[in-house]
Amino acid sequence: MLKRIAVVVILLFFSSLLQGNAQALEAASDKTISIKFSPQHLLINGLHLYLERIPEQGSRHGFVFSPRAYKGNSKTVDLFAGRNWEDSEDDRVLGYGAEVQHKIYINNYTSPDKSRVYLAYGVNYHHFNLEFKREGWVKEMDPEGLEVYKYRLRPFNEKINRIGGVALFGLQVPALDGHLLFDFYSGAGIKNSSIQTDYSHERYNRNAMDYGYSGLHLLLGIMIGAAF
């Protein structure tokens, strides 16, 4: 579902660029707002948007609000976390989150088509609800009305609340006279997760790619978007 939404957003974005290119080029120097998304998060059924506002064109400061949503199968994260040997075709994730960042551009703004290097830091919060089926004990009523326990396939639920922080070094590369933006970044982050589960143990906390990881981790990615 999120992938379909992302595809629609991308198509509308490029359509608007093509239709309004001539008029938009005249106003390129006045842009103070940009909207981006990170394509790599679509692989884990996540949609991350990045809304950036700078006080005025040429400013060295940018302020970013990033809403996130997750919905779908968790098998890609299961693969990264080493659970690929388990039958996880029916495991589902539903989640949301947000991050705020302060960006500091190192080099001065000179023109809409010049790249800019930046440093950024921010804090974030995520909530995940994960549903999966595994073998386990289930309380049932037998034909005589007595409570009995049976060991069979049953649903389990794991809820995760995660807070974190990031520190990034990035390069923003514009195209189409500043209307199209490519943002490459790397850095480090820290996560702290609180997990509640009715399974025999916490399942989604194996490594830095997992939903419920706690600790330091490296960051590397790309964002694509448009400036307005």
N, C-alpha and C positions, 0 to 999 in steps of 0.2 A: 504493500500500500504506500509506504513512504517513498519507495523507488518511483512509483507512478507519479506521485505528487512532485518529486524532484524533477522528473522528465518534463512534466507540464511547465514547471517554473522555468526550466532552462529554455524550452521552446519559445515561451512567451518573451523571455529576456532577449534572445537573439532576434526574434521577430521585431521587437520594439527598436532594437539597434538598427536594423536594416531600414525600417520605415522612417525613422526620425534622424538618420545619420547626418544629413546636411544641416538641419536646424541645430542639432545637438553640438556639432563641432564648434559653432559660434559661441556657445556658452560653456565650453570645456573649462575655461579658467575660473569659473565661478563654483565649481563643484566642492561641496563640503560633506556630502553623505555618500556612503557606499554600502552595498549589500552583497555579501559573498556566501558561499557554501563550501563545505569540504567534501569532495567526492569519495574520499577513502572511507568515510563513515557509513556510506550506503552499503558497504560490504557487510556490515554488522547490523543492518536494518535500522540504522540511526540517521537522522536528518539534523545536521548542525548548520544553523544560519548565523551570520555575523553582521550585525548592523553597526557601522562605525560613523561617528560624527566628529568632525574637527571644528573648533571654534570659528576659524576663518581660513580661507585658502592660503596656503603657505605656512600655516602653523606647524610647529614641531610636535604638537600633542594631538592624540586621537583617543576617543573614548568609545569602547566597544561593548555592546550587549549581545550575548549569544544564546538564544533559546535553543533547546535540544528536545527531540522526541525519538522514541524507540518503539518499534512494533514489528513482530514477526518471529521467524525461527531463529534460535540461538546457535545453530550448528557451526557458523563461521567462528564465533568466539569459542565454542567448544573445541574446534580444531586447533586454534591458537593456544588454548589452555591445556591441550593434551588429553581431552576427553573424546577424541575422534574414534576411539575404539568402542565407545558406548553407543547404544542405539538412541540417538538424540533427534530423530526426524520430527518428533511431535513436541519437542521442548520449545516453549514460547517465552518471549520477553515482551513486557510492556513497561515503558519508562518515560521519564521526562527529566529535564534539568535546565540549568542556565549558568552562564559564566559572565563575569564583568572583567574588563581589562582596561588598563591605561597603557597607551602606546606612546613611545618617545622616538620621533624620527631623528636620526643622527645627522643626515645631510639636509641642507636647505632645499626648499621647493624652488625649482627654476622654471619648469614648464610642465604641461600636462603629460608629456610623453617621456619624461625622465624617471628612472627607477629611484627608489628611496629605501635606504636601510633603516631598520628600526629595532628598538628593544621594547619588550612588553612584559607586563606582569599582571596577574589577575587571580581571582578566587572563583570557585564553582561549587555547585551542589547538584547531585543526581539522586533520583529515586528509581529503583528497579523492582518490578514484580515478576518473578520467574516461576513458571508452572511446568512440571515434568512428571512422567510416570515411571515408577520403578517398583521392584518387588518389595513388599513390606507387610506388616501385620495390620489387619483390618478387623474392627469389632463389628460383629453381625449378630442377628437374632436367628436361632435355629427354629425348625418347625414347632418345637415344643415351647417356644417363648423364652429360651435361655440365651444369655449373652455368651458368645463364643468368639475366639480369635482365629482368623484364617490368614495364612501367608499367601498373598497373591499380588498381581499387578494392581497398583493403586496410585492415585494422584498425590503429588507433594507440591508444596509452595515454599518459596524462599523470597523474603523481602529484604531489600538492601537500601540503606541510606548512606550516601557517600559525600564527604566534603573534601575539597582539595585546593591546591594552589599551583600556579604555573609561572615560569620565567622563560621568555622566548627571545630568540634572535631571528630576525626575518628580513626578507627582501621583497618589496612590492614592485612588480613590473607592469606598467600600463601598456595598453595597445589601443588602437583606434582613437588616437589623440586623447587618451586618458579615460575613455568610456569603459573599456574592458580592462579588468584587473586580474593579474595572476600574483598570488601571494605565497611565497615559499618560506617555511619556517622550521626551526629546530630549537630544542631547548630541553628543559627538565620540569618535572612536576612531582607533586607529592599528593597521596590519597590516604584518607582514613575512612574505613567502612564499618558500619554497624549492621550486623546480619541477624535476621530472625528466620528460623527454618523449622519445619516439622519433619524433616528428613533425619536420618541417623547422624549426619554430620553436615557442616557447612560445605556446600558443593561448589559455589562460584567464586572461590578466592585463591585459585592455584598460582597465578602469575600476574604480571603487570597488564596483560591483555584482558584479564577477567573482570567481570562486573563488580565483584566485591573485594578487589585487591586493596591492600593497605601497604604503603611504603613509597619509596622513590622510584621514578621511572623516567625513561627518555621519551622525548616527543619529536616527531618528524612528520611533515605533511605539506599539503598544498590547499589553497583556497582559490576559488574562481568566482568572479562577480562583476558588478557594474558600479560606476560612480554616477551620481546625479547632482 
